[in-house]
């Protein structure tokens, strides 16, 4: 005989199986931040500008592929402002970032890796910037944006 219990809204079967009823799919909006790009110089790569209006959270997910240069370092930063073209954009202080820039910095040791950074600041428009240093080889990466905690849902793409 199987035993079922409800505890705090979660169905538990035989005290080992947990069924989650939460719906993440309808509560996030996923977008392209940086299309897959191969960089072979030290020029910054900027993401699309993300409008956070209507959402209470933003997370960037950075995906790396092959990084060929053994001494190159790729450091992310987050730029935010109130102008839709970010003409007033400024680098976001650490207090408005979830995670650390250091934990999302990548090198040749991080081929085929994933990193994340969150933004919690008050500005409406936000972009991710990847700044290479000592890069003379080819480095391939991309990034997506995830807007969450919508003020109204469900979210549609």
C-alpha positions in Angstrom: 0.0 0.0 0.0 1.4 3.4 -1.0 1.1 6.2 1.5 0.5 9.8 0.4 0.9 13.0 2.5 0.6 16.7 1.8 3.2 18.8 3.6 3.3 22.5 2.9 1.6 22.0 -0.5 4.0 19.3 -1.7 2.8 15.8 -2.4 5.0 13.2 -0.8 4.8 9.6 -1.9 6.2 6.9 0.4 8.3 9.6 2.2 10.8 9.5 -0.6 9.3 10.9 -3.8 8.6 14.6 -4.1 6.4 16.1 -6.8 7.0 19.7 -7.5 4.1 21.8 -8.5 6.0 25.1 -9.2 6.0 26.4 -12.7 9.2 28.1 -13.7 8.4 28.0 -17.4 5.6 30.6 -17.1 7.5 32.8 -14.8 10.7 33.6 -16.8 11.5 35.3 -20.0 14.7 34.0 -21.7 16.4 36.1 -24.3 19.6 36.3 -26.4 22.2 38.5 -24.8 25.3 37.7 -26.8 25.0 35.5 -29.9 27.8 32.9 -30.2 30.9 34.9 -31.1 34.6 34.1 -31.6 36.8 36.8 -30.3 40.5 37.0 -31.3 41.4 40.5 -29.9 41.0 42.6 -26.8 37.8 44.4 -27.9 34.9 44.4 -25.5 31.9 42.3 -26.4 28.6 43.9 -25.3 25.3 42.1 -25.0 21.9 43.3 -26.2 20.4 45.9 -23.9 17.9 44.2 -21.7 14.8 46.1 -20.5 13.9 44.9 -17.0 10.6 46.7 -16.8 7.9 44.4 -15.4 10.4 42.0 -13.8 12.1 41.9 -10.4 15.2 39.9 -11.4 17.7 39.5 -14.2 20.3 36.8 -14.5 22.9 36.5 -17.3 24.2 33.0 -18.2 27.5 32.9 -20.0 28.4 29.9 -22.0 32.0 29.3 -23.1 33.2 27.0 -25.9 36.8 26.7 -27.0 39.3 29.3 -25.6 42.5 28.9 -27.5 44.8 31.5 -25.9 46.6 30.2 -22.8 47.1 33.5 -21.1 43.9 35.3 -22.0 41.4 36.3 -19.3 37.7 37.3 -20.0 36.2 39.5 -17.3 32.5 40.3 -17.2 30.9 43.4 -16.0 27.3 44.7 -15.9 26.4 48.1 -17.2 23.1 49.8 -16.3 21.2 53.0 -16.9 17.9 54.7 -17.4 18.3 55.6 -21.1 17.2 52.9 -23.6 20.5 53.3 -25.5 22.5 53.2 -22.3 24.0 56.6 -23.0 23.9 57.1 -19.3 25.2 53.6 -18.6 27.6 53.0 -15.7 29.3 49.9 -14.4 27.2 48.4 -11.7 28.6 48.2 -8.1 29.2 44.9 -6.5 26.3 45.4 -4.1 23.8 45.2 -7.0 25.3 42.0 -8.4 24.4 38.5 -7.4 27.5 36.3 -7.6 30.9 37.9 -8.2 32.6 39.1 -11.3 35.6 37.0 -10.2 33.5 33.9 -10.1 32.3 34.6 -13.7 35.7 35.5 -15.1 37.0 32.8 -17.5 40.3 31.6 -19.0 41.5 28.6 -21.1 40.8 26.4 -18.1 37.1 27.1 -18.6 36.5 25.6 -22.0 32.9 24.5 -22.3 31.8 26.0 -19.0 28.8 28.0 -17.8 28.8 31.0 -15.4 26.0 33.2 -14.1 25.6 36.8 -12.8 22.5 38.4 -11.4 21.5 42.1 -11.3 19.4 43.5 -8.5 19.8 47.3 -9.1 17.2 50.0 -9.7 18.1 50.8 -13.3 15.7 49.9 -16.1 18.2 49.0 -18.9 21.0 46.6 -18.4 23.8 45.0 -20.5 26.5 42.4 -20.0 30.1 43.3 -21.1 32.9 40.7 -21.6 36.3 42.4 -21.6 39.2 40.3 -22.8 42.8 40.8 -21.7 45.9 39.3 -23.4 43.8 37.6 -26.0 45.5 36.8 -29.3 43.9 33.4 -29.9 40.3 32.6 -30.6 37.7 32.4 -27.8 34.1 31.4 -28.4 31.3 32.3 -26.0 27.7 33.4 -25.8 25.2 34.6 -23.2 21.5 34.6 -22.5 19.4 36.7 -20.3 16.8 35.4 -17.9 14.2 37.8 -16.6 12.3 36.5 -13.6 9.8 37.3 -10.9 7.4 39.1 -13.3 5.0 41.6 -11.9 2.3 40.0 -14.0 2.2 36.5 -15.4 2.2 34.2 -17.0 5.1 35.3 -19.1 5.1 34.7 -22.9 8.2 34.9 -25.1 
